[in-house]
Structures are given as structure tokens and as C-alpha cells.
Amino acid sequence: MLIKFFFMLREGGLKVSITEFLTLLEVMEKRIAGYSVEEFYYLSRACLVKDEALFDRFDRVFSAHFKGVQDLFGEEAAEIPEDWLRRAFELGLTDEEKALIESLGGWDQLMEMLKKRLAEQDGRHEGGSKWIGTGGTSPFGAYGYNPEGIRIGQEGSRSRRAVKVWDKREFRNLDDSVELGTRNLKVALRRLRRFAREGAADELDLPDTIESTARNAGLLDIKMVPERHNAVKVLLFLDIGGSMDDHVRVCEELFSAARGEFKHLEYFYFHNCVYEGVWKENKRRHTDRTPTHDVLHKYPADYKLIFVGDATMSPYEIHYPGGSVEHWNEEAGSTWMKRLLDTYPKAIWLNPEPTQRWDYTPSIQMISEIMENRMYPLTVNGLESGMRELS
């Protein structure tokens, strides 16, 4: 099986050597990985792939060769998660059933109906299509389904159809020390470089040292110059939480690469769309925010502005006051986006969502329009195109 896999990889354009293949066999013999296909996938990829840009090619070969194999060493008994049994009222609706549930007809009607339900309801409710509760198809509550509703009292997102979330959610900061997978991103970011000499003389100037020594009849004459730094200044705005949880890894790789490439880098977090406040620490995002107006006034227009986010949200969050899922914003997100773009004309949006989904997500189309089509996929090629735009 593995011999055939080896030749399929070479036929697929991966230059896998005999030495790398023998290394894979050696670590398998030592039982470093477990007995699942997933663990073997990561082990074989680490041994056989030298360039992160080839991961997708490896995935296609791996999928074609091991298609249908669930476990290399036998079936394991499947366990039903306990929370599945507890949520008796969580509906498993078919696509046809979901299609029958109609939207309430707009933002204003949704908020007005929520006020009415809060005034009328006086107890806990489960199931159904009207009251605030669990399960069912009501637009208000938890663990049910409605194409356009307000989530109240639910841990985490499921269908990602809520237009507002009435719960306090905790987000985790991105790790800027991630190393795996950042190499190609760093190469792409280096397209946005403008070197300058800064600071005290702390770097050897070898050509000048050789020339001065020669003029000095061979007597060593060491010459120093200030170290060269990338003089480009970058403002990085990172979407965090919600649907972005699916893209944490690639965003951490980008964040780590950017911290290593740009000396003048300032970063802020936001959720879904930028509003009147952004933050540095996700644990203190409710209590320690930086007003967006302060950002506009503190950092000059020569900063390059980079948004990183999937732009996947309710359209209300972009074009309506009060549309944010987490708080009541006095001004629409599009208003703040345009202020940022007016201040920082050199700006792009990097989107980790696959490009084939962009045409089917209205909010992505709306953000792309605001960005004047300066939205690029968060891939190596997309990042290189974005850097060329900023340059």
C-alpha cells in the first residue's frame, strides 16, 4: 500500500526521495503515530513534504489513495457525545424543512418582535416557533434553527444564521510565535519592503571594511553601519471569533510572519466588521477598547492597512446601525470602513474563505465592494497579489 502511495506522490509532482520514504517507515515502526488515518496523514506529510506550498497537492494524492479507509488497524466503536442526548429539542431538519422556515422580513421587524416576546413571555419554553427558548424554529433562543434570528443562551455557533448574539463570548488572542507554515507567507510579505538604515552603527559594513583596510596598507580598519530595517509601516486588523474559529491556524501563521517581517507593525482585533472600537487583548475586549477615531488620528496615512477576515456575517452588520451581533453600534460598519479607507488609501482585505464561496455569500460581496475589489484570498498567491497592490 505504501509503495503505491510513494509512486503516486511522485506522479503527482512531489519530489519524494527514497530517504524520506525510509524515514516514514522508520517512524511508523517506532509507533510514533497512533492508529488513525488522521494521525498517519500528519505523520506522512511531515516526513514527505518539504514545502508548505505543496500541502494541497499532497492532500489530493492522499485522498485519492486512502479513499474509504476509516482506520488503518480496524474499526473503533463510535461514541455518541453526551450533549447530543441532552439536547432533546435540537431539531435535525432536512434542507427541505429548513427552506420552509421563512425569514421575519427585516431588521426592524426582528427587533420589534423580540421586544414584544420579552414583554409577553413569563416562563421557560422549549420547542415551538414563537417564544424565546431552546430548540424549535423560533427566531429567538438557543439550539434551534431559523434563517434569521437572535441567539440567546447558547454555547458556540451552530448554523451561523444569527444576526445578533445576546451572550458574552470569549475570544482567544492569536499566537504570534507560530513557526510551522510561516516560511512561504514571509516570502510573500517580503514583496512589501522598503529598507532603510536606522539606529546606531551596529552592523559590519564588509565592503567598506575591505576597502578601508586596503587603503590603510593592510592594517585592519573596521567600518560599521546602522542595521537595515524594513521601513514599511503596517496596520493589521484581525477578525476574531465566530466563523473565524475555522481559520485560526492560517491567521496565526500570517500574524507570526508579519511580526517577523515588519518592524513598524500595529495590530488590532475586531469581530465581523469594524465599528467604533477595536482592541488589543481579547480577554479585555469589553473593558479595554481603543476608539477607532483614536487609531485614525494616531497613525498617519502612510501606513498600509490590511484587514484579515472571512467577511461572513449578516448584511445588517455592515449597513445598519445596531447591526453588530454583540453590541448596539450607533453607526453602521460600512461608515467606519469608509473612514478607514479614506485615511489609509493603501488597503487590502485578506479572506481565508475559499474563493468559490465568495459569490454565494452576500456579505463577502458587500465588503469587497466597499474595498473596491481589493479583496484577496489568504493563500500564498493571494498574499503576493495583495502585496503588489499595496506596493
C-alpha positions as CSV (number, residue, x, y, z in Angstrom):
1,M,0.0,0.0,0.0
2,L,2.8,2.5,0.9
3,I,4.9,1.6,-2.1
4,K,2.0,2.6,-4.4
5,F,1.4,5.7,-2.3
6,F,5.1,6.7,-2.8
7,F,4.9,6.4,-6.6
8,M,1.5,8.2,-6.6
9,L,3.2,11.1,-4.8
10,R,6.0,11.3,-7.4
11,E,3.5,11.1,-10.2
12,G,1.6,13.9,-8.5
13,G,4.5,16.3,-8.7
14,L,6.0,15.8,-5.2
15,K,9.7,15.0,-5.4
16,V,9.7,12.5,-2.6
17,S,13.1,10.8,-2.1
18,I,13.8,7.2,-1.0
19,T,15.5,8.6,2.1
20,E,12.3,10.5,3.1
21,F,10.2,7.4,2.4
22,L,12.5,5.2,4.6
23,T,12.2,7.9,7.3
24,L,8.4,7.5,7.2
25,L,8.8,3.7,7.5
26,E,11.2,4.1,10.4
27,V,8.9,6.3,12.5
28,M,5.9,4.1,11.8
29,E,7.9,1.1,13.1
30,K,8.6,3.0,16.3
31,R,4.8,3.6,16.7
32,I,5.2,7.4,16.9
33,A,1.7,7.9,15.5
34,G,-1.5,6.3,16.6
35,Y,-3.7,4.1,14.6
36,S,-6.0,6.6,12.9
37,V,-5.9,7.8,9.3
38,E,-5.7,11.4,10.6
39,E,-2.6,10.8,12.6
40,F,-0.9,8.9,9.7
41,Y,-1.8,11.8,7.4
42,Y,0.1,14.4,9.6
43,L,3.0,12.0,10.1
44,S,3.4,11.2,6.4
45,R,3.0,14.9,5.4
46,A,5.8,15.9,7.9
47,C,8.1,13.2,6.6
48,L,7.5,13.5,2.8
49,V,6.6,17.2,2.1
50,K,9.4,19.8,2.2
51,D,7.4,22.8,1.0
52,E,4.2,24.1,2.6
53,A,3.1,25.2,-0.9
54,L,2.8,21.5,-1.8
55,F,0.4,20.6,1.0
56,D,-2.7,20.9,-1.2
57,R,-1.1,18.6,-3.9
58,F,-0.2,16.1,-1.1
59,D,-3.8,16.2,0.2
60,R,-5.2,15.3,-3.2
61,V,-2.9,12.3,-3.6
62,F,-3.5,11.2,-0.1
63,S,-7.3,11.4,-0.5
64,A,-7.2,9.5,-3.8
65,H,-5.0,6.7,-2.4
66,F,-6.7,6.2,1.0
67,K,-10.3,7.0,-0.1
68,G,-12.7,4.9,2.1
69,V,-10.1,3.9,4.7
70,Q,-11.5,4.9,8.1
71,D,-9.0,3.3,10.3
72,L,-5.7,1.6,9.4
73,F,-6.0,-1.1,12.0
74,G,-9.6,-1.9,12.4
75,E,-12.9,-0.2,13.4
76,E,-13.3,1.7,16.6
77,A,-16.6,1.9,18.3
78,A,-18.3,5.3,17.8
79,E,-19.4,7.1,20.9
80,I,-22.4,9.5,20.9
81,P,-21.5,12.8,22.6
82,E,-23.4,13.3,25.8
83,D,-24.6,16.8,24.8
84,W,-26.3,15.3,21.8
85,L,-28.5,13.2,24.1
86,R,-29.2,16.2,26.4
87,R,-30.5,18.5,23.7
88,A,-33.7,16.6,23.1
89,F,-35.3,19.6,21.4
90,E,-32.5,20.3,19.0
91,L,-34.0,19.7,15.6
92,G,-32.3,17.8,12.8
93,L,-34.1,19.5,10.0
94,T,-33.6,18.5,6.4
95,D,-32.8,21.1,3.7
96,E,-36.4,21.0,2.5
97,E,-37.7,21.6,6.1
98,K,-35.2,24.5,6.6
99,A,-36.4,26.0,3.3
100,L,-39.9,26.2,4.6
101,I,-38.9,28.4,7.5
102,E,-39.3,31.9,6.3
103,S,-37.3,35.0,7.5
104,L,-39.2,37.5,9.5
105,G,-38.7,40.1,6.8
106,G,-36.1,42.6,8.0
107,W,-34.0,44.0,10.8
108,D,-36.6,46.4,12.2
109,Q,-39.3,43.7,12.3
110,L,-37.0,41.3,14.0
111,M,-36.1,43.7,16.8
112,E,-39.7,44.8,17.3
113,M,-40.8,41.2,17.6
114,L,-38.1,40.5,20.2
115,K,-39.3,43.4,22.4
116,K,-42.8,42.1,22.1
117,R,-41.8,38.5,23.1
118,L,-39.8,39.8,26.1
119,A,-42.8,41.7,27.3
120,E,-45.3,38.8,26.9
121,Q,-43.3,35.7,28.0
122,D,-43.2,34.9,31.7
123,G,-41.5,31.4,31.8
124,R,-39.2,28.9,30.2
125,H,-40.1,27.5,26.9
126,E,-38.9,24.5,24.8
127,G,-39.5,23.9,21.2
128,G,-42.1,25.7,19.1
129,S,-41.9,28.6,16.6
130,K,-42.8,31.6,18.7
131,W,-41.4,32.0,22.2
132,I,-37.8,32.6,23.4
133,G,-36.5,29.2,24.3
134,T,-34.5,26.1,23.3
135,G,-35.0,24.0,20.1
136,G,-37.7,24.7,17.7
137,T,-37.8,27.2,14.9
138,S,-38.3,30.4,16.8
139,P,-36.0,33.3,15.8
140,F,-35.2,33.9,19.4
141,G,-33.3,31.4,21.7
142,A,-30.9,28.6,21.5
143,Y,-30.2,25.2,19.8
144,G,-32.9,25.6,17.2
145,Y,-33.0,26.7,13.6
146,N,-34.2,29.9,11.9
147,P,-32.6,31.6,8.9
148,E,-32.5,34.9,10.6
149,G,-32.7,35.2,14.4
150,I,-31.2,36.4,17.7
151,R,-29.1,33.8,19.6
152,I,-29.8,33.8,23.4
153,G,-28.2,31.4,25.9
154,Q,-26.3,29.1,23.5
155,E,-22.7,28.0,23.8
156,G,-21.0,28.5,20.4
157,S,-22.3,28.8,16.9
158,R,-24.1,26.1,15.0
159,S,-25.9,27.2,11.9
160,R,-24.3,30.7,11.9
161,R,-27.5,32.4,11.0
162,A,-27.9,34.7,14.0
163,V,-27.9,38.4,13.3
164,K,-27.2,39.3,16.9
165,V,-25.9,37.3,19.9
166,W,-27.2,38.1,23.3
167,D,-24.4,36.3,25.2
168,K,-20.9,37.2,26.4
169,R,-18.4,35.3,24.3
170,E,-14.7,34.9,25.0
171,F,-12.2,35.0,22.1
172,R,-8.5,33.9,22.2
173,N,-5.6,36.0,21.1
174,L,-3.7,34.8,18.0
175,D,-0.3,33.3,18.7
176,D,2.4,35.4,17.0
177,S,5.1,32.8,17.8
178,V,3.8,30.1,15.4
179,E,6.6,28.9,13.2
180,L,5.2,26.0,11.1
181,G,3.9,27.1,7.8
182,T,5.0,30.7,8.0
183,R,8.0,30.4,5.6
184,N,6.1,30.9,2.4
185,L,4.0,33.6,4.0
186,K,7.2,35.5,4.9
187,V,8.4,35.2,1.3
188,A,5.2,36.7,0.1
189,L,5.2,39.5,2.7
190,R,8.8,40.5,1.6
191,R,7.3,41.9,-1.6
192,L,6.2,44.8,0.6
193,R,9.7,46.0,1.6
194,R,11.4,49.3,1.7
195,F,14.7,49.1,3.5
196,A,16.3,52.0,5.4
197,R,19.3,52.4,7.7
198,E,18.1,53.2,11.3
199,G,19.7,53.5,14.7
200,A,23.3,53.3,15.9
201,A,26.1,51.7,13.9
202,D,25.8,48.0,14.9
203,E,26.2,46.1,11.7
204,L,29.5,45.3,9.9
205,D,29.9,47.0,6.6
206,L,32.1,44.4,4.9
207,P,32.8,46.1,1.5
208,D,33.8,49.4,3.2
209,T,35.9,47.5,5.8
210,I,37.8,45.7,3.0
211,E,38.3,49.0,1.0
212,S,39.5,50.9,4.1
213,T,41.9,48.1,5.2
214,A,43.4,48.1,1.7
215,R,43.9,51.9,1.7
216,N,45.4,51.5,5.2
217,A,48.3,49.3,3.9
218,G,46.6,46.1,5.2
219,L,46.0,47.4,8.8
220,L,42.5,46.3,9.7
221,D,40.1,49.2,9.7
222,I,36.6,48.0,10.7
223,K,33.6,50.0,9.4
224,M,30.1,49.8,10.9
225,V,26.8,51.0,9.6
226,P,23.3,51.1,11.2
227,E,21.3,47.9,10.7
228,R,18.9,47.8,7.7
229,H,15.2,47.5,8.6
230,N,12.1,47.3,6.6
231,A,10.7,50.8,6.8
232,V,7.2,49.9,5.6
233,K,4.5,50.7,8.3
234,V,1.6,48.3,8.6
235,L,-1.8,48.5,10.4
236,L,-3.2,44.9,10.7
237,F,-6.9,44.5,11.6
238,L,-7.7,40.9,12.5
239,D,-11.2,39.5,12.7
240,I,-11.6,37.1,15.6
241,G,-14.2,34.7,16.9
242,G,-17.4,33.2,15.5
243,S,-16.8,31.8,12.0
244,M,-13.2,32.9,12.1
245,D,-12.6,30.0,14.6
246,D,-12.3,27.8,11.5
247,H,-9.3,29.8,10.3
248,V,-7.3,30.3,13.5
249,R,-4.3,28.3,12.3
250,V,-3.7,30.2,9.0
251,C,-4.3,33.5,10.7
252,E,-1.7,32.7,13.4
253,E,0.7,31.8,10.7
254,L,0.1,35.1,8.9
255,F,0.3,37.1,12.2
256,S,3.6,35.4,13.1
257,A,5.1,36.0,9.7
258,A,4.0,39.7,9.8
259,R,5.5,40.2,13.3
260,G,8.8,38.9,11.9
261,E,8.9,40.9,8.7
262,F,7.7,44.4,9.7
263,K,9.4,46.4,12.4
264,H,6.6,49.0,12.2
265,L,3.6,46.8,12.8
266,E,0.5,47.8,14.8
267,Y,-2.4,45.3,15.1
268,F,-6.0,45.4,16.4
269,Y,-8.8,42.9,16.7
270,F,-12.4,43.3,15.6
271,H,-15.3,41.0,15.2
272,N,-17.0,40.6,11.8
273,C,-16.9,44.3,10.9
274,V,-15.1,47.3,12.3
275,Y,-17.2,49.7,14.4
276,E,-16.4,52.5,16.8
277,G,-13.9,50.4,18.9
278,V,-11.2,47.9,18.4
279,W,-9.0,46.1,20.9
280,K,-5.5,44.6,21.6
281,E,-6.4,41.9,24.1
282,N,-9.4,39.6,23.6
283,K,-9.8,38.9,27.3
284,R,-10.3,42.6,27.9
285,R,-12.2,43.5,24.8
286,H,-15.3,44.5,26.7
287,T,-13.4,46.8,29.2
288,D,-10.3,48.0,27.4
289,R,-11.1,49.1,23.8
290,T,-9.3,51.6,21.6
291,P,-11.7,54.0,19.9
292,T,-11.4,53.7,16.2
293,H,-11.2,57.5,16.0
294,D,-8.0,57.4,18.0
295,V,-6.5,54.9,15.6
296,L,-7.4,57.2,12.7
297,H,-5.7,60.2,14.4
298,K,-2.7,58.4,15.9
299,Y,-1.3,56.6,12.8
300,P,-0.5,58.7,9.7
301,A,-1.8,58.0,6.2
302,D,1.5,56.4,5.1
303,Y,0.6,53.2,7.0
304,K,-0.5,50.2,4.8
305,L,-3.9,48.9,6.0
306,I,-4.5,45.1,6.0
307,F,-7.8,43.6,7.0
308,V,-7.9,39.8,7.7
309,G,-11.3,38.2,8.0
310,D,-13.8,35.9,6.3
311,A,-16.3,38.8,5.8
312,T,-19.0,36.2,6.6
313,M,-21.8,37.9,8.6
314,S,-25.3,39.2,8.5
315,P,-25.7,42.0,6.0
316,Y,-27.2,44.1,8.8
317,E,-23.8,44.1,10.5
318,I,-22.4,46.1,7.5
319,H,-25.1,48.5,6.6
320,Y,-27.4,49.1,9.7
321,P,-26.9,51.0,12.9
322,G,-27.3,48.5,15.7
323,G,-26.5,45.6,13.4
324,S,-23.5,44.3,15.4
325,V,-24.1,40.9,16.8
326,E,-22.5,41.9,20.2
327,H,-23.5,45.5,20.9
328,W,-25.6,48.4,19.8
329,N,-23.4,50.4,17.3
330,E,-24.6,53.9,16.7
331,E,-23.2,54.0,13.2
332,A,-23.1,51.3,10.5
333,G,-20.0,49.2,10.0
334,S,-19.7,50.4,6.4
335,T,-19.4,54.0,7.7
336,W,-16.4,53.1,9.8
337,M,-14.9,51.0,6.9
338,K,-15.1,54.0,4.6
339,R,-13.4,56.3,7.2
340,L,-10.5,53.9,7.5
341,L,-10.2,53.6,3.7
342,D,-10.3,57.4,3.3
343,T,-7.5,57.8,5.8
344,Y,-5.4,54.8,4.5
345,P,-5.7,54.7,0.7
346,K,-3.3,51.8,0.5
347,A,-5.5,49.0,1.9
348,I,-6.4,45.3,1.1
349,W,-8.7,42.6,2.6
350,L,-7.3,39.1,3.0
351,N,-10.0,36.4,3.1
352,P,-9.3,32.9,4.4
353,E,-12.6,31.6,2.9
354,P,-12.2,29.6,-0.3
355,T,-12.9,31.9,-3.3
356,Q,-15.6,29.6,-4.7
357,R,-17.8,30.6,-1.8
358,W,-17.4,34.3,-2.3
359,D,-20.1,34.6,-4.9
360,Y,-22.6,32.8,-2.7
361,T,-22.1,34.9,0.4
362,P,-23.8,38.3,0.2
363,S,-21.7,39.9,3.0
364,I,-18.4,39.0,1.2
365,Q,-19.7,40.7,-1.9
366,M,-20.7,43.8,0.1
367,I,-17.2,44.0,1.8
368,S,-15.5,43.5,-1.5
369,E,-17.5,46.4,-3.0
370,I,-16.5,48.7,-0.1
371,M,-12.9,47.6,-0.6
372,E,-13.2,48.5,-4.3
373,N,-12.5,44.8,-5.1
374,R,-9.2,44.8,-3.2
375,M,-10.1,41.5,-1.6
376,Y,-7.6,38.6,-2.0
377,P,-7.7,35.0,-0.8
378,L,-5.4,34.2,2.2
379,T,-3.2,31.9,0.2
380,V,0.5,32.4,-0.8
381,N,-0.6,33.5,-4.3
382,G,-3.3,35.8,-2.9
383,L,-0.9,37.3,-0.4
384,E,1.6,38.0,-3.2
385,S,-1.1,39.8,-5.2
386,G,-2.1,41.8,-2.2
387,M,1.4,42.9,-1.5
388,R,1.8,44.0,-5.1
389,E,-1.4,46.1,-4.7
390,L,0.0,47.7,-1.5
391,S,3.3,48.4,-3.2
